[in-house]
């Protein structure tokens, strides 16, 4: 059944929680933001079908990379909702490898860039900003939990040791993706003029 009607009053439940919470709560906002970035990444994945980033360390099939990120975001959503799941360190290292490999293939960054260029770069830039919002929302939940119970042991944190690092790297992966998409399409990055 696609609906139960139980949320009609503005409340919902998370995994393993018997109490209903407000749909405007910090945890619900964070879960919604993660769902939003995951959904938008679906569009980026569809639009990147057949796109390969030729890199020195090996080609990146962009749609496969985006799909893997989407799978990881489901882990983060489950973790935040209370499931016994978490992001492992090797997933953060995988992101860092992508960022470093793409960066080696591009001219150095000397300024901010105006979003745009090719369609794929634009979609990656939009994804990057949504990912940043999701990261901020998850940080808000972590901080709220620490404020409520400042003496939490590390094992009782809302998210695992590498989850926030993964979300932080995600926007960098998407920024690198946007730059690389423009690069392979011969689009020159435009700097802001500040005029």
FIDO-222405 format. One record per atom (N, C-alpha, C): x, y, z; residue in three letters; atom name. Coordinates in steps of 0.2 Angstrom, whole numbers, always signed. Example, Ala and Ser with C-alpha at 12.3 -4.5 7.8 and 13.67 -1.06 7.14 Angstrom:
2
<<+66 -28 +39> ala N>
<<+62 -22 +39> ala CA>
<<+66 -16 +39> ala C>
<<+64 -11 +35> ser N>
<<+68 -5 +36> ser CA>
<<+64 +0 +39> ser C>
***
This chain:
195
<<+4 -6 +0> unk N>
<<+0 +0 +0> unk CA>
<<+4 +6 +0> unk C>
<<+3 +11 -4> unk N>
<<+7 +17 -5> unk CA>
<<+6 +22 +0> unk C>
<<+0 +22 +4> unk N>
<<-1 +26 +9> unk CA>
<<-5 +23 +15> unk C>
<<-4 +26 +21> unk N>
<<-8 +23 +27> unk CA>
<<-12 +28 +30> unk C>
<<-11 +35 +28> unk N>
<<-14 +40 +31> unk CA>
<<-12 +42 +38> unk C>
<<-7 +38 +41> unk N>
<<-5 +40 +48> unk CA>
<<-1 +46 +48> unk C>
<<+2 +48 +42> unk N>
<<+6 +55 +42> unk CA>
<<+2 +61 +41> unk C>
<<-5 +60 +40> unk N>
<<-9 +66 +38> unk CA>
<<-9 +71 +43> unk C>
<<-7 +70 +50> unk N>
<<-7 +75 +55> unk CA>
<<+0 +78 +55> unk C>
<<+5 +77 +51> unk N>
<<+11 +80 +51> unk CA>
<<+16 +76 +55> unk C>
<<+15 +70 +56> unk N>
<<+20 +66 +60> unk CA>
<<+22 +60 +55> unk C>
<<+28 +57 +57> unk N>
<<+31 +51 +54> unk CA>
<<+34 +46 +59> unk C>
<<+37 +41 +57> unk N>
<<+41 +36 +61> unk CA>
<<+48 +35 +58> unk C>
<<+53 +33 +62> unk N>
<<+59 +31 +59> unk CA>
<<+60 +24 +61> unk C>
<<+65 +21 +58> unk N>
<<+67 +14 +60> unk CA>
<<+68 +13 +67> unk C>
<<+64 +8 +70> unk N>
<<+65 +6 +77> unk CA>
<<+63 +10 +82> unk C>
<<+59 +15 +80> unk N>
<<+56 +20 +85> unk CA>
<<+49 +19 +85> unk C>
<<+46 +18 +91> unk N>
<<+39 +18 +92> unk CA>
<<+35 +24 +92> unk C>
<<+39 +30 +93> unk N>
<<+35 +36 +94> unk CA>
<<+35 +40 +87> unk C>
<<+30 +43 +86> unk N>
<<+29 +47 +80> unk CA>
<<+33 +54 +81> unk C>
<<+36 +56 +76> unk N>
<<+40 +63 +76> unk CA>
<<+37 +67 +71> unk C>
<<+38 +74 +72> unk N>
<<+36 +79 +67> unk CA>
<<+40 +78 +61> unk C>
<<+36 +79 +55> unk N>
<<+39 +79 +49> unk CA>
<<+44 +85 +48> unk C>
<<+43 +90 +52> unk N>
<<+48 +96 +52> unk CA>
<<+54 +95 +56> unk C>
<<+55 +90 +60> unk N>
<<+60 +89 +64> unk CA>
<<+67 +88 +61> unk C>
<<+72 +89 +64> unk N>
<<+79 +89 +61> unk CA>
<<+80 +83 +58> unk C>
<<+78 +77 +61> unk N>
<<+80 +71 +58> unk CA>
<<+76 +70 +52> unk C>
<<+70 +72 +52> unk N>
<<+66 +71 +46> unk CA>
<<+68 +75 +40> unk C>
<<+70 +81 +42> unk N>
<<+73 +86 +37> unk CA>
<<+80 +83 +34> unk C>
<<+84 +80 +38> unk N>
<<+90 +77 +36> unk CA>
<<+88 +71 +31> unk C>
<<+84 +67 +33> unk N>
<<+82 +61 +29> unk CA>
<<+79 +63 +22> unk C>
<<+75 +68 +23> unk N>
<<+72 +71 +16> unk CA>
<<+77 +74 +12> unk C>
<<+82 +77 +15> unk N>
<<+88 +80 +10> unk CA>
<<+92 +75 +7> unk C>
<<+93 +69 +11> unk N>
<<+97 +64 +8> unk CA>
<<+93 +60 +3> unk C>
<<+86 +60 +3> unk N>
<<+82 +57 -2> unk CA>
<<+82 +62 -8> unk C>
<<+82 +68 -7> unk N>
<<+82 +73 -12> unk CA>
<<+89 +72 -16> unk C>
<<+94 +72 -13> unk N>
<<+101 +71 -17> unk CA>
<<+101 +65 -20> unk C>
<<+99 +60 -17> unk N>
<<+99 +53 -20> unk CA>
<<+94 +53 -27> unk C>
<<+88 +56 -26> unk N>
<<+84 +57 -32> unk CA>
<<+87 +61 -38> unk C>
<<+90 +66 -36> unk N>
<<+93 +70 -41> unk CA>
<<+99 +67 -44> unk C>
<<+103 +63 -40> unk N>
<<+108 +59 -43> unk CA>
<<+105 +54 -48> unk C>
<<+99 +52 -47> unk N>
<<+96 +47 -52> unk CA>
<<+96 +51 -59> unk C>
<<+94 +57 -59> unk N>
<<+94 +61 -65> unk CA>
<<+101 +62 -68> unk C>
<<+106 +63 -64> unk N>
<<+113 +64 -66> unk CA>
<<+115 +57 -69> unk C>
<<+113 +52 -66> unk N>
<<+115 +45 -68> unk CA>
<<+112 +44 -75> unk C>
<<+106 +45 -76> unk N>
<<+102 +44 -83> unk CA>
<<+106 +48 -88> unk C>
<<+107 +54 -87> unk N>
<<+110 +59 -92> unk CA>
<<+117 +57 -93> unk C>
<<+121 +53 -89> unk N>
<<+128 +52 -90> unk CA>
<<+129 +45 -93> unk C>
<<+123 +42 -95> unk N>
<<+124 +35 -98> unk CA>
<<+128 +35 -104> unk C>
<<+133 +31 -104> unk N>
<<+138 +31 -109> unk CA>
<<+144 +35 -108> unk C>
<<+144 +40 -103> unk N>
<<+150 +44 -102> unk CA>
<<+155 +41 -98> unk C>
<<+161 +41 -101> unk N>
<<+167 +39 -98> unk CA>
<<+172 +44 -97> unk C>
<<+175 +45 -91> unk N>
<<+180 +49 -90> unk CA>
<<+187 +46 -91> unk C>
<<+191 +47 -96> unk N>
<<+197 +44 -97> unk CA>
<<+202 +47 -92> unk C>
<<+205 +43 -88> unk N>
<<+209 +45 -83> unk CA>
<<+216 +41 -83> unk C>
<<+221 +44 -81> unk N>
<<+227 +40 -81> unk CA>
<<+227 +34 -77> unk C>
<<+223 +34 -71> unk N>
<<+223 +28 -67> unk CA>
<<+218 +23 -69> unk C>
<<+214 +25 -74> unk N>
<<+209 +20 -77> unk CA>
<<+203 +24 -78> unk C>
<<+199 +22 -83> unk N>
<<+193 +25 -85> unk CA>
<<+187 +25 -79> unk C>
<<+184 +30 -78> unk N>
<<+178 +30 -74> unk CA>
<<+172 +30 -78> unk C>
<<+167 +25 -77> unk N>
<<+161 +25 -80> unk CA>
<<+156 +29 -76> unk C>
<<+154 +35 -78> unk N>
<<+151 +39 -73> unk CA>
<<+145 +37 -71> unk C>
<<+140 +34 -75> unk N>
<<+134 +31 -72> unk CA>
<<+135 +26 -67> unk C>
<<+140 +22 -67> unk N>
<<+142 +17 -62> unk CA>
<<+144 +20 -56> unk C>
<<+148 +25 -56> unk N>
<<+150 +29 -51> unk CA>
<<+144 +32 -47> unk C>
<<+140 +35 -51> unk N>
<<+134 +38 -48> unk CA>
<<+130 +33 -44> unk C>
<<+129 +28 -47> unk N>
<<+125 +22 -44> unk CA>
<<+128 +20 -38> unk C>
<<+134 +19 -38> unk N>
<<+138 +17 -31> unk CA>
<<+137 +22 -26> unk C>
<<+137 +29 -28> unk N>
<<+136 +34 -23> unk CA>
<<+128 +34 -20> unk C>
<<+124 +32 -25> unk N>
<<+117 +32 -23> unk CA>
<<+116 +26 -18> unk C>
<<+119 +20 -19> unk N>
<<+119 +15 -14> unk CA>
<<+122 +17 -7> unk C>
<<+127 +20 -8> unk N>
<<+130 +23 -1> unk CA>
<<+125 +27 +3> unk C>
<<+122 +32 -1> unk N>
<<+117 +36 +2> unk CA>
<<+112 +32 +6> unk C>
<<+110 +27 +3> unk N>
<<+104 +23 +6> unk CA>
<<+107 +20 +13> unk C>
<<+114 +18 +13> unk N>
<<+117 +16 +19> unk CA>
<<+116 +22 +25> unk C>
<<+118 +28 +22> unk N>
<<+118 +34 +27> unk CA>
<<+110 +35 +29> unk C>
<<+106 +35 +25> unk N>
<<+99 +36 +27> unk CA>
<<+96 +31 +32> unk C>
<<+98 +24 +31> unk N>
<<+96 +19 +35> unk CA>
<<+100 +20 +42> unk C>
<<+106 +22 +42> unk N>
<<+110 +24 +48> unk CA>
<<+107 +29 +52> unk C>
<<+105 +35 +49> unk N>
<<+102 +40 +52> unk CA>
<<+95 +39 +55> unk C>
<<+92 +34 +51> unk N>
<<+85 +32 +54> unk CA>
<<+85 +27 +60> unk C>
<<+91 +25 +61> unk N>
<<+92 +20 +67> unk CA>
<<+94 +13 +65> unk C>
<<+95 +11 +59> unk N>
<<+97 +5 +57> unk CA>
<<+104 +4 +59> unk C>
<<+106 -3 +60> unk N>
<<+113 -4 +61> unk CA>
<<+117 -5 +55> unk C>
<<+118 +1 +52> unk N>
<<+122 +2 +46> unk CA>
<<+127 +8 +47> unk C>
<<+132 +8 +43> unk N>
<<+137 +14 +43> unk CA>
<<+141 +14 +37> unk C>
<<+144 +20 +36> unk N>
<<+149 +20 +30> unk CA>
<<+156 +18 +33> unk C>
<<+159 +14 +29> unk N>
<<+165 +12 +30> unk CA>
<<+171 +16 +28> unk C>
<<+176 +16 +31> unk N>
<<+182 +21 +29> unk CA>
<<+184 +20 +21> unk C>
<<+184 +14 +19> unk N>
<<+186 +13 +12> unk CA>
<<+181 +16 +7> unk C>
<<+175 +18 +9> unk N>
<<+171 +22 +4> unk CA>
<<+173 +29 +4> unk C>
<<+175 +32 +9> unk N>
<<+178 +38 +9> unk CA>
<<+184 +39 +5> unk C>
<<+189 +34 +6> unk N>
<<+195 +33 +2> unk CA>
<<+193 +32 -5> unk C>
<<+188 +29 -7> unk N>
<<+186 +28 -14> unk CA>
<<+184 +35 -17> unk C>
<<+180 +39 -13> unk N>
<<+179 +45 -16> unk CA>
<<+185 +50 -17> unk C>
<<+190 +49 -12> unk N>
<<+196 +53 -12> unk CA>
<<+200 +51 -18> unk C>
<<+200 +45 -20> unk N>
<<+203 +43 -26> unk CA>
<<+200 +46 -32> unk C>
<<+194 +46 -33> unk N>
<<+190 +49 -38> unk CA>
<<+192 +56 -39> unk C>
<<+192 +60 -33> unk N>
<<+193 +67 -33> unk CA>
<<+200 +68 -36> unk C>
<<+205 +64 -33> unk N>
<<+212 +65 -35> unk CA>
<<+214 +63 -42> unk C>
<<+211 +58 -44> unk N>
<<+212 +56 -51> unk CA>
<<+209 +61 -56> unk C>
<<+203 +64 -55> unk N>
<<+200 +69 -59> unk CA>
<<+204 +75 -59> unk C>
<<+206 +77 -53> unk N>
<<+210 +83 -52> unk CA>
<<+217 +83 -56> unk C>
<<+220 +77 -57> unk N>
<<+226 +76 -60> unk CA>
<<+225 +78 -68> unk C>
<<+219 +77 -70> unk N>
<<+217 +77 -77> unk CA>
<<+215 +84 -79> unk C>
<<+214 +89 -74> unk N>
<<+212 +95 -76> unk CA>
<<+217 +101 -74> unk C>
<<+216 +107 -77> unk N>
<<+220 +112 -75> unk CA>
<<+219 +114 -68> unk C>
<<+224 +117 -65> unk N>
<<+223 +118 -58> unk CA>
<<+217 +124 -56> unk C>
<<+214 +123 -51> unk N>
<<+209 +128 -49> unk CA>
<<+213 +134 -46> unk C>
<<+211 +140 -49> unk N>
<<+214 +146 -47> unk CA>
<<+208 +151 -45> unk C>
<<+202 +149 -46> unk N>
<<+196 +154 -44> unk CA>
<<+190 +150 -44> unk C>
<<+185 +153 -41> unk N>
<<+178 +150 -42> unk CA>
<<+176 +150 -49> unk C>
<<+171 +146 -51> unk N>
<<+168 +145 -58> unk CA>
<<+161 +146 -58> unk C>
<<+159 +150 -63> unk N>
<<+151 +150 -64> unk CA>
<<+149 +144 -66> unk C>
<<+143 +141 -63> unk N>
<<+140 +135 -65> unk CA>
<<+138 +135 -72> unk C>
<<+138 +130 -75> unk N>
<<+135 +130 -82> unk CA>
<<+140 +126 -86> unk C>
<<+140 +128 -93> unk N>
<<+144 +124 -98> unk CA>
<<+140 +119 -101> unk C>
<<+142 +113 -101> unk N>
<<+138 +107 -104> unk CA>
<<+132 +105 -99> unk C>
<<+127 +102 -101> unk N>
<<+122 +99 -97> unk CA>
<<+124 +95 -91> unk C>
<<+128 +90 -92> unk N>
<<+131 +86 -87> unk CA>
<<+134 +90 -82> unk C>
<<+138 +95 -83> unk N>
<<+142 +99 -78> unk CA>
<<+137 +102 -74> unk C>
<<+132 +105 -77> unk N>
<<+126 +109 -74> unk CA>
<<+123 +104 -69> unk C>
<<+121 +98 -71> unk N>
<<+117 +94 -67> unk CA>
<<+122 +92 -61> unk C>
<<+128 +91 -62> unk N>
<<+133 +89 -57> unk CA>
<<+134 +95 -52> unk C>
<<+134 +101 -54> unk N>
<<+134 +107 -50> unk CA>
<<+128 +107 -45> unk C>
<<+122 +106 -48> unk N>
<<+116 +106 -45> unk CA>
<<+116 +101 -39> unk C>
<<+118 +95 -41> unk N>
<<+119 +89 -37> unk CA>
<<+123 +91 -31> unk C>
<<+129 +95 -32> unk N>
<<+134 +97 -27> unk CA>
<<+130 +101 -22> unk C>
<<+126 +106 -24> unk N>
<<+123 +110 -19> unk CA>
<<+118 +107 -15> unk C>
<<+114 +102 -18> unk N>
<<+109 +98 -14> unk CA>
<<+113 +94 -9> unk C>
<<+119 +91 -11> unk N>
<<+123 +87 -7> unk CA>
<<+125 +91 -1> unk C>
<<+127 +97 -2> unk N>
<<+129 +101 +3> unk CA>
<<+124 +103 +8> unk C>
<<+118 +104 +6> unk N>
<<+112 +105 +10> unk CA>
<<+111 +98 +14> unk C>
<<+111 +93 +11> unk N>
<<+110 +86 +15> unk CA>
<<+115 +85 +20> unk C>
<<+121 +87 +19> unk N>
<<+127 +87 +24> unk CA>
<<+125 +91 +29> unk C>
<<+123 +98 +28> unk N>
<<+122 +102 +33> unk CA>
<<+116 +100 +38> unk C>
<<+111 +97 +35> unk N>
<<+105 +94 +39> unk CA>
<<+108 +88 +43> unk C>
<<+112 +84 +41> unk N>
<<+114 +78 +45> unk CA>
<<+119 +81 +50> unk C>
<<+123 +86 +49> unk N>
<<+127 +89 +54> unk CA>
<<+122 +92 +60> unk C>
<<+117 +95 +57> unk N>
<<+112 +98 +62> unk CA>
<<+109 +92 +67> unk C>
<<+108 +86 +64> unk N>
<<+105 +81 +68> unk CA>
<<+110 +79 +73> unk C>
<<+117 +78 +71> unk N>
<<+122 +76 +75> unk CA>
<<+123 +81 +81> unk C>
<<+123 +87 +79> unk N>
<<+124 +93 +84> unk CA>
<<+118 +93 +89> unk C>
<<+112 +92 +87> unk N>
<<+106 +92 +91> unk CA>
<<+107 +86 +96> unk C>
<<+109 +80 +94> unk N>
<<+110 +75 +98> unk CA>
<<+115 +76 +103> unk C>
<<+120 +79 +101> unk N>
<<+126 +81 +106> unk CA>
<<+123 +86 +111> unk C>
<<+119 +91 +109> unk N>
<<+117 +96 +114> unk CA>
<<+112 +92 +119> unk C>
<<+108 +88 +117> unk N>
<<+103 +84 +121> unk CA>
<<+107 +80 +126> unk C>
<<+112 +76 +124> unk N>
<<+116 +72 +128> unk CA>
<<+123 +73 +127> unk C>
<<+126 +78 +129> unk N>
<<+133 +80 +128> unk CA>
<<+138 +75 +130> unk C>
<<+136 +70 +134> unk N>
<<+141 +65 +136> unk CA>
<<+141 +59 +132> unk C>
<<+138 +59 +126> unk N>
<<+138 +53 +122> unk CA>
<<+144 +50 +121> unk C>
<<+145 +43 +122> unk N>
<<+151 +39 +120> unk CA>
<<+151 +39 +112> unk C>
<<+157 +39 +109> unk N>
<<+158 +39 +102> unk CA>
<<+154 +33 +99> unk C>
<<+153 +28 +102> unk N>
<<+149 +22 +99> unk CA>
<<+142 +24 +99> unk C>
<<+139 +29 +103> unk N>
<<+132 +30 +103> unk CA>
<<+131 +37 +99> unk C>
<<+135 +39 +95> unk N>
<<+134 +44 +90> unk CA>
<<+129 +43 +85> unk C>
<<+125 +48 +83> unk N>
<<+120 +47 +78> unk CA>
<<+122 +44 +72> unk C>
<<+128 +46 +69> unk N>
<<+131 +43 +63> unk CA>
<<+138 +40 +65> unk C>
<<+140 +36 +61> unk N>
<<+147 +33 +62> unk CA>
<<+153 +38 +61> unk C>
<<+159 +35 +62> unk N>
<<+165 +39 +61> unk CA>
<<+166 +42 +55> unk C>
<<+164 +39 +49> unk N>
<<+166 +41 +42> unk CA>
<<+160 +44 +38> unk C>
<<+154 +44 +41> unk N>
<<+148 +46 +38> unk CA>
<<+148 +54 +36> unk C>
<<+150 +58 +41> unk N>
<<+151 +65 +39> unk CA>
<<+156 +66 +34> unk C>
<<+162 +63 +35> unk N>
<<+167 +63 +30> unk CA>
<<+165 +61 +23> unk C>
<<+161 +56 +22> unk N>
<<+158 +54 +16> unk CA>
<<+154 +59 +13> unk C>
<<+149 +62 +17> unk N>
<<+145 +68 +14> unk CA>
<<+149 +74 +12> unk C>
<<+154 +75 +16> unk N>
<<+159 +81 +14> unk CA>
<<+162 +80 +8> unk C>
<<+165 +74 +7> unk N>
<<+168 +72 +0> unk CA>
<<+163 +72 -6> unk C>
<<+157 +70 -4> unk N>
<<+152 +69 -10> unk CA>
<<+152 +76 -14> unk C>
<<+152 +81 -11> unk N>
<<+151 +88 -14> unk CA>
<<+158 +89 -19> unk C>
<<+163 +87 -16> unk N>
<<+170 +87 -20> unk CA>
<<+170 +83 -26> unk C>
<<+167 +76 -25> unk N>
<<+166 +72 -31> unk CA>
<<+162 +75 -36> unk C>
<<+157 +78 -34> unk N>
<<+152 +81 -39> unk CA>
<<+155 +87 -42> unk C>
<<+159 +91 -38> unk N>
<<+162 +97 -41> unk CA>
<<+167 +95 -46> unk C>
<<+171 +90 -45> unk N>
<<+176 +87 -49> unk CA>
<<+173 +84 -55> unk C>
<<+167 +81 -54> unk N>
<<+163 +78 -60> unk CA>
<<+161 +84 -65> unk C>
<<+158 +89 -62> unk N>
<<+156 +95 -66> unk CA>
<<+162 +98 -70> unk C>
<<+168 +99 -67> unk N>
<<+174 +101 -70> unk CA>
<<+176 +97 -76> unk C>
<<+176 +90 -74> unk N>
<<+178 +85 -79> unk CA>
<<+173 +85 -85> unk C>
<<+167 +85 -84> unk N>
<<+162 +85 -89> unk CA>
<<+163 +91 -94> unk C>
<<+164 +97 -91> unk N>
<<+165 +103 -95> unk CA>
<<+172 +102 -99> unk C>
<<+177 +99 -96> unk N>
<<+183 +98 -99> unk CA>
<<+183 +93 -105> unk C>
<<+180 +88 -104> unk N>
<<+179 +83 -110> unk CA>
<<+175 +85 -115> unk C>
<<+171 +90 -114> unk N>
<<+166 +93 -119> unk CA>
<<+169 +100 -122> unk C>
<<+175 +101 -120> unk N>
<<+179 +107 -123> unk CA>
<<+176 +114 -120> unk C>
<<+173 +114 -115> unk N>
<<+170 +120 -112> unk CA>
<<+175 +123 -107> unk C>
<<+176 +129 -109> unk N>
<<+181 +133 -105> unk CA>
<<+177 +136 -98> unk C>
<<+180 +135 -93> unk N>
<<+177 +137 -86> unk CA>
<<+177 +144 -86> unk C>
<<+171 +147 -84> unk N>
<<+170 +154 -83> unk CA>
<<+171 +157 -76> unk C>
<<+175 +161 -75> unk N>
<<+176 +164 -68> unk CA>
<<+171 +170 -67> unk C>
<<+169 +171 -61> unk N>
<<+165 +176 -59> unk CA>
<<+169 +183 -60> unk C>
<<+165 +188 -63> unk N>
<<+168 +194 -64> unk CA>
<<+168 +199 -58> unk C>
<<+164 +198 -54> unk N>
<<+163 +203 -48> unk CA>
<<+163 +210 -50> unk C>
<<+159 +212 -55> unk N>
<<+159 +219 -58> unk CA>
<<+152 +222 -55> unk C>
***
